[in-house]
Amino acid sequence: MIIPAVFSFSGCDPDTLLQDEILEICRAQLEQMPELTQQIFKARRLEGKSYKEIAEQFGIPQKKVDKQLQQAVTKLRRALKDFFSIIFI
């Protein structure tokens, strides 16, 4: 007879669990954004491109890049509002 392993929380790092959950919320929120917004956000935050570079890449004004980034960050902040109170306690 095989005895199933008992799950233990002793090996779980709370910081890692919290970080993983935050990343998953961010991924889910990004997937819900329009494709252009996703691409702009990734170009800026993950690739480190400037507003000018992003505007040239997508053939849009820099103001549109700024507006799309503001919308993305606002949506992410709303989705993560509960975690901010945990982090700053």
PyMOL commands that set and color helices and strands:
alter all, ss='L'
color gray80, all
select helices_A, chain A and resi 9-11+14-32+35-45+51-58+62-79+81-87
alter helices_A, ss='H'
color red, helices_A
deselect
rebuild
show_as cartoon
